[in-house]
Amino acid sequence: MRNLLCAGLRRLVKSRTFLFALLAVLAYTALVVLVCWDHCAQGAGNYTLEAILTSGFGLMGYLSVPSLIYAALLSVHLGADYSDGALRNKLTVGRTREQVYLADLLTCVIASVGLDVLYLLLSGALCAYPVLEARGVLLRASPGQVLAWVAAALLARAAWAAAVKLTVTVLGSRTAGAVAALLMVVGAMILCQFSFSQIQFLSNCLGDGLPVKNGAARLAFWQFLMDLLPTGQSLQVSMLYTPTLWRLPLLSAAVFAVSTGAGLLFFRRRDLK
């Protein structure tokens, strides 16, 4: 499977789609860095480096820009295997369906997490000195807390990549997979924003002692939904708001396992002729 993985990574990195995705990530990084420099020069805002780093998972807790970029990248890359017959060729030379599926899945995880790490390294290196000079402190949260946020977001990214792989496997088309992956991200962002509004409303009502029917149960439901969705986890990290941080890695692992298991089951039965 290692040969399949290496071949998949080489094909992905050499593709024009990856170049566009890389340029988009660099442009997003440049935008965040320039805004940071501008605010530090004007003395505006009071955020420190953890806000810059976690912006790589969502813009101000509302727009998951990296997920949109990676959705196009992964779906086009995976869908190409169906359109050019690469999957049949891999099976013809003796590879098992499990090896092919898992190699593609690992390619997606490595690519998406790798681009996230690239953002973290560039934004951290370029914003550390301006933030320190303007604020007098680099971090307000503890280093351990920041590492926990980043680790949880990267695990959510891996779970999200597994969900994209499952989606493309079910649809079996580059175009349909790309459209579905983008709609999945947009739909998840809309659902997360509604969930967060419900969480804020119910938290305020319960905190003020106002009567709300089944308030505690409804609050627990919406918070669990936010925690279950990889996009919801990413947006929570970008807002530095993770009231149930301890369970985010567990739910990411569950989403990854379920998506991978369902994808393997479907791929074993799929007719590739």
C-alpha positions, 0 to 999 in steps of 0.5 A: 500500500505504501507504493499506492500512497506514494504514487497518489501523493505524487500525482496529487502534488503534480496536478494543476488542481493542487497548484490552484489549491496551494495558491488559494491557501497562500492567498488566504494566509496572506490575507490573514497576515496582512490584516494582522499587520495592519491591526498591530500597526494601528493598535486596533484589536486585542487578539494575540497569536492563538487567534491568528493560528486558529483562523486557519480553520475558520474565518472569525468563526463563520466561514470555513474558507480552507474547507472550501478549498480542500473540498474542490481539491480532494473531490477533483483528485478522487473523481479523476480516478473514476473518469480516467479508469485509474481505479480499474488499472490499480485493481488489474495489477493485483491491488485489493480494493481495501488497499486502493481505498485506504491509500486514497484516503491517506492521500486526502488526509495528508494533503489537507492536514499538510496544507493546514500545517503550512498555514500554521507555520507561515502565519505563526512565523509572520505574525509572531513579532508584530503581535509581540511588539504591539501587544507585549504578549504572544499568547493569552491562552497557555501553550498547552491550550493552543496545542490542544485546539490545533490538535483537535482541529487537525483531527477534525480535518482528517475526519472531514477528509474521510467524509469527502472520500466517502461522498466521492466514492458513493457518487463515482464522478468528478463533477458530482463529487466536487459539487456535493463536497462544496455543498456539504461544506456550505450546508455544514457552515449554515447548520453550524451557524444556526446551531451556535445561535441556538446555543447562545440563546439557550445559554443566555436564557438558562443563565438568566433563569428564564423558563425554557421548555426542555432548555438543558436537553436542547442545549446539549443537543445543539452542542453535540451537533456542533461537536459531531460535525468536523466543520463545527469543530473547526469553527469552534476552534476558530472562535476559541470557544470549545466548552467540550474540547475533551470529546472533540477528538473522540467524535472525530475518531468516530466520524473517521471510523464510520466514514471509512467503514461505510466507504470500504463497504460501498467500494467493495460492492461497486461495479467499476466496469 
